Amino acid sequence: MAYPTLRPKFVASLDAFLSKGKWVGMEHLDAEIVETVAGVTRLLRRAAELVWTQADVAGPRSSHQLLALGIDSATDEASGLLPRRPQLDGPTPVEDNPAELLASAEQLLRRVCVVGAPSQLLGLRALVAELVWEANPGAGACVDGR
């Protein structure tokens, strides 16, 4: 199955990221970082929902499917960073542009990915940055329905 609009670099990044397994040792994140990661998780969930809808419309073998899987994976990784006690309840993003939602998630991660940040957080930011690039209609991806 070929996905002509998806770059090999993105697929390789996703494979490398997923092969690292579950994260441990993130229970010591401060409250601001936990809230930021929870917000990122909500943004990613909304983006995935929108891209899955586009994949359903586009049909089987759609390039949207791989992008949606990548976003789902990033969502799982983001929620895996959170301690078990915080709720992900909060404002649901109403934006209807997946590329903008991903860009917002990446901007939030950029704020907390400073020197000394856990490698898992830095890895999540790198994955989300790849997804931003893939979802950008100007980069050749087709999340805008074209």
C-alpha positions in Angstrom: 0.0 0.0 0.0 1.6 3.3 -1.1 1.0 6.7 0.3 2.6 9.1 -2.2 2.0 12.3 -0.2 3.7 11.0 3.0 7.4 11.4 3.3 9.6 8.5 4.2 11.2 10.7 7.0 7.8 11.0 8.7 7.2 7.3 8.5 10.7 6.6 9.9 10.2 9.1 12.7 6.9 7.6 13.6 8.3 4.0 13.6 11.3 5.1 15.7 9.0 6.9 18.2 6.7 4.0 18.5 9.4 1.4 19.0 10.6 3.1 22.2 7.7 1.6 24.1 5.8 3.1 27.0 7.3 5.9 29.0 8.2 5.7 32.6 9.5 8.3 35.1 7.2 11.1 34.1 5.3 11.2 37.3 7.3 14.2 38.6 6.0 16.7 36.1 4.9 20.0 37.7 1.3 21.1 37.5 1.8 23.6 34.7 3.4 21.0 32.4 0.7 18.4 33.3 -2.0 21.0 32.3 -0.1 21.8 29.1 0.2 18.2 28.1 -3.5 17.7 28.9 -4.3 20.6 26.6 -2.0 19.1 23.9 -3.9 15.8 24.3 -7.2 17.5 23.8 -5.9 19.3 20.6 -4.5 16.0 19.2 -7.8 14.2 19.9 -9.8 16.8 18.0 -7.3 16.8 15.1 -7.5 13.0 14.9 -11.2 13.1 14.9 -11.2 15.5 12.0 -8.6 13.6 10.0 -10.5 10.3 10.5 -13.6 11.9 9.2 -11.6 13.0 6.1 -10.2 9.5 5.7 -13.7 8.0 5.8 -14.8 10.4 3.1 -11.7 9.8 1.0 -12.1 6.0 1.2 -9.7 3.1 1.5 -6.0 3.7 0.9 -6.4 7.4 1.6 -3.3 9.2 2.8 -5.5 10.6 5.5 -5.5 7.2 7.2 -1.7 7.2 7.9 -1.9 10.8 9.1 -4.8 9.9 11.4 -2.9 6.9 12.8 0.1 9.2 13.5 -2.1 11.7 15.3 -3.7 8.8 17.3 -0.3 7.6 18.2 0.8 11.0 19.4 -2.4 11.4 21.4 -1.7 8.1 23.1 1.9 9.1 23.9 0.7 12.5 25.2 -1.9 11.0 27.5 0.7 8.4 28.6 2.8 11.3 30.0 0.0 12.3 32.3 -0.3 11.0 35.9 -3.3 8.8 36.3 -5.1 11.3 38.6 -5.6 14.3 36.3 -8.7 14.4 34.2 -8.6 15.2 30.6 -11.9 16.9 31.0 -11.7 20.5 29.9 -12.6 22.7 27.0 -12.9 20.7 23.8 -11.2 22.6 20.9 -13.8 23.8 18.4 -11.3 24.5 15.6 -12.1 22.5 12.4 -8.7 22.6 10.8 -6.4 19.7 11.8 -3.3 21.5 10.6 -4.0 24.4 12.9 -4.9 22.1 15.8 -1.6 20.3 15.4 0.3 23.7 15.1 -1.3 24.8 18.4 -0.3 21.5 20.1 3.3 22.0 18.8 3.4 25.6 20.1 2.3 24.4 23.6 4.9 21.8 23.6 7.6 24.3 22.5 6.8 26.3 25.6 7.5 23.4 28.0 10.3 21.7 26.0 13.2 23.7 27.5 16.7 22.7 28.5 16.4 19.8 31.0 12.9 18.7 29.8 12.4 14.9 29.9 13.4 13.2 26.7 9.8 11.8 26.4 8.4 15.3 26.2 11.0 16.3 23.6 10.2 13.2 21.6 6.5 14.0 21.7 7.3 17.5 20.4 9.4 16.1 17.6 6.6 13.8 16.5 4.0 16.5 16.7 6.3 18.8 14.6 6.4 16.1 12.0 2.7 15.8 12.0 2.3 19.6 11.6 4.5 19.4 8.5 2.5 16.4 7.1 -0.8 18.1 7.8 0.2 21.4 6.2 -1.6 21.7 2.9 1.3 23.7 1.4 3.6 20.8 2.1 1.7 18.4 -0.2 -0.5 16.7 2.3 -4.2 16.7 1.7 -5.9 17.3 5.0 -8.0 20.1 3.4 -10.0 17.7 1.3 -8.1 18.2 -2.0 
